[in-house]
């Protein structure tokens, strides 16, 4: 018996056992040969481990092999926006990060001292600049 693993939905040849590789769980006995259409390494590996002859063929779409497509370069306006990483917050060319304290314009220590002077209590150490500003605004009212 020859088993063909393919995700095709029509055009089945008589005399072959067809199986969909998406639903592969275990080998189907010990067939004399297995043909795997497309890249399904789990299917091919399981049958090779049993010593069954495995033939791997490229996937076929509409009776034509899928060829790589050469894409044109993107327009200049697109590449201009990609000059820096989209998550580069501090302008160093790498994702993440934040500006140094002397460039942020707000000193956390000064804001903590201002909050403590207004309320008489120490602010939570987890509070950032925006939370400290909100709490100072609330206490000032």
N, CA and C of each residue as an Amber inpcrd file, in Angstrom:
protein
   423
   0.8440000  -1.1730000   0.0000000   0.0000000   0.0000000   0.0000000
   0.8940000   1.2420000   0.0000000   0.5020000   2.2390000  -0.7650000
   1.1930000   3.5300000  -0.8110000   0.2650000   4.5690000  -0.1950000
   0.8070000   5.3280000   0.7630000   0.0330000   6.3670000   1.4300000
   0.5520000   7.7180000   0.9520000  -0.3710000   8.5970000   0.5890000
  -0.0210000   9.9530000   0.1670000  -0.5670000  10.9270000   1.2010000
   0.3390000  11.7110000   1.7810000  -0.0690000  12.7620000   2.7120000
  -0.1180000  14.0690000   1.9330000  -1.3210000  14.6080000   1.7780000
  -1.5270000  15.8240000   1.0080000  -2.7460000  16.5430000   1.5490000
  -2.7470000  17.8750000   1.4500000  -3.9270000  18.6240000   1.8850000
  -4.8300000  18.9740000   0.7110000  -4.6750000  18.2500000  -0.3950000
  -5.5270000  18.4940000  -1.5580000  -6.9580000  18.0720000  -1.2660000
  -7.9050000  18.6470000  -1.9890000  -9.3250000  18.3520000  -1.7670000
  -9.9780000  17.6590000  -2.9560000  -9.2360000  17.5200000  -4.0540000
  -9.7840000  16.8240000  -5.2230000  -8.6360000  16.2710000  -6.0480000
  -8.9720000  15.5270000  -7.1060000  -7.9510000  14.9820000  -7.9900000
  -7.2470000  13.7720000  -7.4220000  -7.9380000  12.9620000  -6.6360000
  -7.3400000  11.7930000  -6.0100000  -7.1590000  10.6680000  -7.0360000
  -6.0110000  10.0300000  -7.0040000  -5.7360000   8.9050000  -7.8900000
  -6.2450000   7.6150000  -7.2530000  -6.8550000   6.7280000  -8.0300000
  -7.3370000   5.4690000  -7.4540000  -6.1700000   4.5600000  -7.0690000
  -6.3680000   3.7700000  -6.0380000  -5.3610000   2.8050000  -5.6040000
  -4.3860000   3.3320000  -4.5670000  -4.5480000   4.5600000  -4.1180000
  -3.6790000   5.1430000  -3.1000000  -4.5160000   5.4980000  -1.8690000
  -3.8870000   5.4330000  -0.7100000  -4.5500000   5.8750000   0.5190000
  -4.1130000   7.3130000   0.7800000  -5.0730000   8.2140000   0.8410000
  -4.7850000   9.6350000   1.0610000  -5.0730000  10.0010000   2.5130000
  -4.2020000  10.8100000   3.0830000  -4.3940000  11.3270000   4.4300000
  -4.0000000  12.7960000   4.4320000  -4.6950000  13.5890000   5.2540000
  -4.3700000  15.0000000   5.3950000  -3.2840000  15.1350000   6.4600000
  -2.1130000  15.7020000   6.1270000  -1.0190000  15.7810000   7.1050000
  -1.3050000  16.7120000   8.2780000  -2.3000000  17.5920000   8.1480000
  -2.6250000  18.4880000   9.2610000  -3.1340000  17.7060000  10.4650000
  -3.7120000  16.5400000  10.2170000  -4.3170000  15.7500000  11.2910000
  -3.4640000  14.5340000  11.6570000  -2.2060000  14.5380000  11.2550000
  -1.3110000  13.4090000  11.5380000  -1.0620000  13.2720000  13.0280000
  -1.2650000  12.0430000  13.5330000  -0.9690000  11.7490000  14.9360000
   0.0300000  10.6150000  15.0650000  -0.0910000   9.6080000  14.1820000
   0.7930000   8.4470000  14.2320000   0.8200000   7.8040000  12.8540000
   1.8700000   7.0370000  12.5520000   1.9250000   6.3620000  11.2540000
   0.7410000   5.4150000  11.0500000   0.3710000   5.2550000   9.7900000
  -0.7370000   4.3950000   9.4030000  -0.1710000   3.0170000   9.0700000
   0.1080000   2.2420000  10.0750000   0.6880000   0.9080000   9.8660000
   2.0940000   1.0000000   9.3110000   2.4440000   0.0350000   8.4450000
   3.7630000   0.0050000   7.8050000   3.5700000  -0.1170000   6.2960000
   3.2230000   0.9700000   5.6280000   3.0320000   0.8960000   4.1780000
   4.3680000   0.6720000   3.4730000   4.3050000   0.2620000   2.2190000
   5.5450000   0.0380000   1.4730000   6.2140000   1.3630000   1.1070000
   5.4170000   2.4170000   0.9540000   5.9650000   3.7290000   0.5920000
   5.0150000   4.8230000   1.0650000   5.5990000   5.9720000   1.4050000
   4.8190000   7.1430000   1.7960000   5.2860000   8.3180000   0.9430000
   4.3280000   9.0370000   0.3730000   4.6240000  10.2470000  -0.3860000
   4.0600000  11.4250000   0.4100000   4.9200000  12.3780000   0.7340000
   4.5040000  13.5470000   1.5100000   4.5600000  14.7610000   0.5930000
   3.4140000  15.3840000   0.3910000   3.3250000  16.5620000  -0.4660000
   3.4730000  17.8060000   0.4030000   4.5430000  18.5570000   0.2190000
   4.7870000  19.7570000   1.0180000   5.7580000  19.4650000   2.1460000
   5.9260000  20.4200000   3.0130000   6.8770000  20.3230000   4.1170000
   6.1470000  19.8810000   5.3810000   6.2350000  18.5960000   5.6740000
   5.6070000  18.0160000   6.8620000   6.6400000  17.1170000   7.5460000
   7.6070000  17.6990000   8.2460000   8.7040000  16.9080000   8.8100000
   8.2630000  15.8770000   9.8390000   7.1790000  16.1160000  10.5730000
   6.7250000  15.1370000  11.5700000   6.2370000  13.8680000  10.8880000
   5.5470000  14.0400000   9.7740000   5.0370000  12.8780000   9.0320000
   6.2040000  12.0830000   8.4600000   7.0870000  12.7640000   7.7460000
   8.2220000  12.0860000   7.1170000   9.1140000  11.4220000   8.1610000
   9.3760000  12.0950000   9.2590000  10.2410000  11.5420000  10.2990000
   9.6670000  10.3100000  10.9640000   8.3630000  10.3080000  11.1940000
   7.7300000   9.1550000  11.8550000   7.8300000   7.9090000  10.9850000
   7.6170000   8.0490000   9.6890000   7.7070000   6.8890000   8.7990000
   9.1490000   6.4590000   8.5790000  10.0710000   7.4090000   8.5100000
  11.4860000   7.0380000   8.3680000  11.9730000   6.2710000   9.5880000
  11.4660000   6.6420000  10.7640000  11.8440000   5.9260000  11.9900000
  11.3890000   4.4720000  11.9490000  10.3290000   4.1870000  11.1940000
   9.8440000   2.8070000  11.0360000  10.5730000   2.0630000   9.9250000
  11.4200000   2.7670000   9.1800000  12.1390000   2.1480000   8.0810000
  11.3550000   2.1210000   6.7830000  10.3090000   2.9320000   6.6840000
   9.4830000   3.0010000   5.4840000  10.1120000   3.9950000   4.5070000
  10.0570000   3.6780000   3.2010000  10.5620000   4.5910000   2.1830000
   9.6560000   5.8200000   2.1270000  10.2610000   7.0150000   2.2550000
   9.5060000   8.2670000   2.2470000   9.9920000   9.1170000   1.0860000
   9.0480000   9.5900000   0.3000000   9.3550000  10.4990000  -0.7980000
   8.6850000  11.8350000  -0.5060000   9.4940000  12.8860000  -0.4450000
   8.9350000  14.2160000  -0.1850000   8.9070000  14.9960000  -1.4950000
   7.7480000  15.5710000  -1.7900000   7.5690000  16.3430000  -3.0160000
   7.1130000  17.7500000  -2.6530000   7.4350000  18.7310000  -3.4850000
   6.9660000  20.0960000  -3.1970000   5.4460000  20.1830000  -3.3030000
   4.8760000  21.0980000  -2.5560000   3.4300000  21.3060000  -2.5970000
   3.0320000  21.8170000  -3.9700000   1.8820000  21.4010000  -4.4280000
   1.3940000  21.7990000  -5.7440000   0.1230000  22.6190000  -5.5580000
   0.0620000  23.7570000  -6.2440000  -1.1320000  24.5940000  -6.2070000
  -1.6010000  24.7730000  -7.6400000  -2.7950000  24.3230000  -7.9100000
  -3.3320000  24.4710000  -9.2610000  -2.4350000  23.8490000 -10.3130000
  -1.8080000  22.7420000  -9.9980000  -0.9170000  22.0000000 -10.8970000
   0.3320000  22.7920000 -11.2840000   0.6470000  23.8320000 -10.5120000
   1.8680000  24.5860000 -10.7610000   2.6460000  24.6750000  -9.4610000
   3.9450000  24.5050000  -9.5450000   4.7730000  24.6190000  -8.3540000
   4.8210000  26.0600000  -7.9000000   4.9120000  26.2490000  -6.6110000
   5.0210000  27.5990000  -6.0740000   6.4520000  28.0900000  -6.2490000
   6.6210000  29.1390000  -7.0320000   7.9450000  29.7150000  -7.2430000
   8.0980000  30.9510000  -6.3720000   9.3110000  31.2310000  -5.9220000
   9.5080000  32.4710000  -5.1610000   9.2110000  33.6780000  -6.0510000
   8.6440000  34.6800000  -5.4550000   8.2700000  35.8880000  -6.1810000
   9.2690000  36.9860000  -5.8530000   9.7790000  37.6330000  -6.8830000
  10.6950000  38.7570000  -6.6920000   9.8600000  40.0160000  -6.4790000
  10.0140000  40.6440000  -5.3390000   9.2340000  41.8410000  -5.0250000
  10.0280000  43.0940000  -5.3760000   9.3460000  44.1370000  -5.8430000
  10.0560000  45.3880000  -6.1130000  10.4420000  46.0540000  -4.7940000
  11.4320000  46.9310000  -4.8080000  11.7890000  47.6280000  -3.5690000
  10.6380000  48.5280000  -3.1200000  10.4960000  48.7370000  -1.8140000
   9.4190000  49.5950000  -1.3220000   9.6670000  51.0500000  -1.7080000
   8.5960000  51.8670000  -1.7500000   8.7590000  53.2880000  -2.0690000
   9.6480000  53.9960000  -1.0420000  10.2600000  55.0730000  -1.4420000
  11.1870000  55.8140000  -0.5870000  10.5140000  56.3100000   0.6900000
   9.2490000  56.7420000   0.6080000   8.5690000  57.2590000   1.8030000
   8.3960000  56.1770000   2.8630000   8.3170000  54.9260000   2.4240000
   8.2070000  53.8200000   3.3840000   9.5580000  53.5740000   4.0490000
  10.6150000  53.5400000   3.2600000  11.9340000  53.2870000   3.8350000
  12.4110000  54.4330000   4.7150000  11.9570000  55.6600000   4.4350000
  12.3220000  56.7820000   5.3040000  11.7810000  56.5850000   6.7120000
  10.5770000  56.0320000   6.8160000   9.9760000  55.7950000   8.1310000
  10.6280000  54.6410000   8.8600000  11.3630000  53.8040000   8.1380000
  12.0010000  52.6490000   8.7590000  13.4440000  52.9250000   9.1550000
  13.8790000  54.1860000   9.0200000  15.2630000  54.5210000   9.3310000
  15.5980000  54.2150000  10.7850000  14.6470000  54.4280000  11.6820000
  14.8800000  54.0920000  13.0860000  13.8470000  53.0510000  13.5060000
  14.1580000  52.3410000  14.5350000  13.2490000  51.3070000  15.0400000
  11.9700000  51.9580000  15.5530000  10.7830000  51.3780000  15.2500000
   9.5340000  52.0180000  15.6910000   9.3880000  52.1000000  17.2080000
  10.1200000  51.2830000  17.9520000  10.0390000  51.3360000  19.4160000
  11.2290000  52.0640000  20.0340000  11.9740000  52.8070000  19.2160000
  13.1110000  53.5780000  19.7190000  12.5800000  54.8350000  20.3900000
  12.5840000  54.8520000  21.7180000  12.0200000  55.9640000  22.4770000
  13.0420000  57.0580000  22.7870000  14.3140000  56.6760000  22.7910000
  15.3170000  57.6440000  23.2050000  16.2600000  58.0750000  22.0840000
  16.0180000  57.6280000  20.8540000  16.7980000  58.0720000  19.7190000
  18.1720000  57.4560000  19.5950000  18.4150000  56.3300000  20.2900000
  19.7230000  55.6950000  20.1790000  19.7750000  54.6220000  19.1010000
  18.6660000  54.4290000  18.3640000  18.6360000  53.4460000  17.2860000
  18.2520000  52.0560000  17.7220000  17.9950000  51.8570000  19.0010000
  17.6180000  50.5480000  19.5310000  16.2270000  50.6330000  20.1550000
  15.4860000  49.5210000  20.1420000  14.1400000  49.5660000  20.7370000
  14.1930000  49.7740000  22.2450000  13.1500000  50.4060000  22.7600000
  13.0260000  50.6010000  24.2100000  13.8780000  51.7410000  24.7150000
  14.0870000  51.7440000  26.0150000  14.9150000  52.7670000  26.6270000
  14.1370000  54.0290000  26.9230000  14.7630000  54.9350000  27.5800000
  14.1590000  56.2300000  27.8770000  15.2720000  57.2610000  27.8960000
  14.8590000  58.4930000  27.8600000  15.8340000  59.5750000  27.8800000
  16.5060000  59.6530000  29.2440000  17.7610000  60.0730000  29.2740000
  18.4190000  60.2750000  30.5650000  17.6730000  61.3310000  31.3740000
  17.8080000  61.2850000  32.6950000  17.0680000  62.1730000  33.5920000
  17.3110000  63.6440000  33.2770000  18.5490000  63.9970000  32.8960000
  18.8260000  65.4040000  32.6260000  18.1960000  65.8880000  31.3200000
  17.7400000  64.9780000  30.4640000  17.0910000  65.3550000  29.2140000
  15.5680000  65.2400000  29.2760000  15.0430000  64.6130000  30.3220000
  13.5880000  64.4180000  30.4250000  12.8660000  65.7020000  30.8060000
  13.5340000  66.5930000  31.4880000  12.9030000  67.8360000  31.8890000
  12.2140000  67.7410000  33.2410000  12.0760000  66.5730000  33.7990000
  11.4620000  66.3900000  35.1090000  12.3930000  65.5410000  35.9650000
  12.6970000  66.0190000  37.1480000  13.5280000  65.2560000  38.0540000
  12.6170000  64.5830000  39.0740000  12.6570000  63.2780000  39.1280000
  11.7890000  62.5190000  40.0230000  12.0630000  62.8990000  41.4770000
  13.3360000  63.1160000  41.8030000  13.6760000  63.4610000  43.1870000
  13.0290000  64.7840000  43.5920000  13.0280000  65.7640000  42.6700000
  12.3980000  67.0520000  42.9630000  10.8870000  66.8910000  43.1520000
  10.2650000  66.0900000  42.2970000   8.8200000  65.8630000  42.4060000
   8.4740000  65.1340000  43.7060000   9.3040000  64.1790000  44.1030000
   9.0610000  63.4600000  45.3710000   9.1680000  64.4270000  46.5630000
  10.1770000  65.2940000  46.4960000  10.3590000  66.2720000  47.5720000
   9.1810000  67.2420000  47.6150000   8.6950000  67.6680000  46.4590000
   7.5470000  68.5700000  46.4060000   6.3020000  67.8890000  46.9820000
   6.0910000  66.6220000  46.6270000   4.9310000  65.8820000  47.1470000
   5.0170000  65.7510000  48.6700000   6.2090000  65.4310000  49.1550000
   6.3980000  65.2610000  50.5970000   6.1740000  66.5760000  51.3390000
   6.6150000  67.7030000  50.7430000   6.4180000  69.0080000  51.3740000
   4.9390000  69.3710000  51.4200000   4.1800000  69.0230000  50.3730000
   2.7510000  69.3340000  50.3190000   1.9260000  68.4690000  51.2660000
   2.2280000  67.1740000  51.3020000   1.3600000  66.2410000  52.0410000
   1.9190000  65.8230000  53.3830000   3.2050000  65.9340000  53.5590000
   3.8140000  65.4790000  54.8040000   4.0480000  63.9730000  54.8320000
   3.7650000  63.2930000  53.7440000   4.0150000  61.8420000  53.6880000
   4.9380000  61.5230000  52.5090000   5.6050000  60.3970000  52.6090000
   6.5370000  59.9800000  51.5610000   5.7520000  59.3420000  50.4120000
   6.0400000  59.7280000  49.1780000   5.3320000  59.1140000  48.0450000
   5.7850000  57.6750000  47.8300000   4.9240000  56.9000000  47.2130000
   5.2380000  55.5080000  46.8900000   6.4330000  55.4800000  45.9410000
   7.3800000  54.6010000  46.2010000   8.5890000  54.5480000  45.3770000
   8.3060000  54.0690000  43.9590000   7.1680000  53.4250000  43.7250000
   6.8140000  52.9360000  42.3890000   6.2210000  54.0300000  41.5080000
   5.8650000  55.1540000  42.0870000   5.2410000  56.2220000  41.3210000
   6.2600000  56.8380000  40.3700000   5.8460000  56.9780000  39.1330000
   6.6720000  57.6400000  38.1400000   6.3330000  59.1180000  38.0830000
   6.8600000  59.7760000  37.0880000   6.6910000  61.2230000  36.9530000
   5.2210000  61.6000000  36.7820000   4.5100000  60.8870000  35.9120000
   3.1100000  61.2610000  35.6600000   2.2550000  61.0580000  36.9130000
   2.4660000  59.9850000  37.6410000   1.6860000  59.7480000  38.8630000
   2.0120000  60.7950000  39.9180000   3.2950000  61.1270000  40.0630000
   3.6790000  62.1560000  41.0310000   3.0430000  63.5040000  40.6860000
   3.0310000  63.8590000  39.3930000   2.4120000  65.1190000  38.9880000
   0.9110000  65.1110000  39.2970000   0.2450000  63.9920000  39.0620000
  -1.1900000  63.8890000  39.3730000  -1.4440000  64.0120000  40.8730000
  -0.6430000  63.3440000  41.6740000  -0.8170000  63.4050000  43.1210000
  -0.5240000  64.8090000  43.6580000   0.4610000  65.4770000  43.0930000
   0.7680000  66.8540000  43.5010000  -0.3910000  67.7710000  43.1390000
  -0.9640000  67.5660000  41.9600000  -2.1060000  68.3740000  41.5400000
  -3.2950000  68.1760000  42.4640000  -3.5280000  66.9340000  42.8880000
  -4.6250000  66.6340000  43.8210000  -4.3810000  67.2900000  45.1780000
  -3.1150000  67.2170000  45.6420000  -2.8040000  67.7620000  46.9530000
  -2.8100000  69.2890000  46.9630000  -2.6070000  69.8920000  45.8190000
  -2.5570000  71.3550000  45.7320000  -3.9300000  71.9900000  45.7740000
  -4.9500000  71.2420000  45.5460000  -6.3190000  71.8000000  45.4540000
  -6.8890000  72.1340000  46.7960000
